[in-house]
């Protein structure tokens, strides 16, 4: 967190912020088994890239 805090005060565009670090603490992929939010709330099912043709 200290490095991200230091990056926020540099006079260049932010490369890494504390918010970026916090968002990387949680997995950003859907679970392989079980109910995920897309299916439960929005009734959207997942497809592979090959299945989108």
N, C-alpha and C positions, 0 to 999 in steps of 0.2 A: 504493500500500500504506500510505503514511503516513496518508492520510485515513481509511482503513478501520480502522487501528490506533487512531486518535483516537476514532472512533465507538464502538469497543468499550469505552472507559472512561467514556463518558457515563452519567449516572444514569438514563437512559431506555432503553426497549427498543432493542436493537441494530438499526440501520437497514442497516448495511453492515459486514460482517466481512471479515477476511483470507481466510476460507474462501470467502465469496461472490466475492471478486475472483479467487481461484484457479480456481473453477468456471467463471467467465466466460471464462477463457483458452482453453477447449476448445469446439469446436462442439457444440451440443446437438441437432443434427438428424441424421437418418439419411442416409447417402450416397444419391444418386440412382441410381447404377450401382454394381454390385459387391455383395459379400456383407457384410451387417451382422450384428451380434451376435445380434439377435433371431431372424433366420432361421437362422443357423449353430448357435447353442446351443439355442434354445428351440423351433425350428420354427414360429415365429410370423411370418405374413406381414403386410405393411402394407396398409392399406385407406384410402381417402379417407373423409372424414366422410359424404359422400353415399352411399358404398357400404355404410355401416353400418345403413341403414334396413331 
